[in-house]
Amino acid sequence: MERVSVAFVEPLYEINVGYVARCMKNFGLSKLVLVKPRCSVGGEAYKFAA
């Protein structure tokens, strides 16, 4: 599945970015593309991705 990318368009909250990253990892996906994010991606996203 290395050719599969997930595009997350205009995420509002970084917690959602973390949740999407966690779900992707559970399914063996690793390429997340943020399109026009409306939030910063920092500690909160990383906390919920783990």
N, C-alpha and C positions, 0 to 999 in steps of 0.2 A: 504494500500500500504506500510505498514511498513516493508515488506520483500523485497522490491525492492531497489536495490542499483544502483547508476550510477558510472561507472568507466570512468575517464577522463585520457587518456593515453598521457604522455609526453606533457603537456601543455607548450607552449612557453612563454605566457604572462599572468601575474596575472590578468589583466583585463578580460581575457576570463574565468578564474576561477570564478570571480565575476558574470559574465553574466550567466554562467551555474548554479551557486547557486541560482540566482534570478529566472531563468526559473524553476528550480526544486521546489522552494517554491510555485510558481504559480500553479504547478500541484500537490502539496501536498506531495512532496518527500523530504526526509531529510538526506539521507545517501549518501554522495559523497566520493568516493575513488579516490585519486590521485595516479596514477601509474607512477613512474619515472618522477616526475615533473622537468621541465627544467627552472623553475622560482621559486622565493620565493613567499610565500603567506603572504601578509601583508595589509597595509592600502589601497592600490589601489584596491585589490580584495574586501575588505570589503565595500569600497565606492560604487562600482558598484553592489554589491549584495543587498544593501539596497534599 
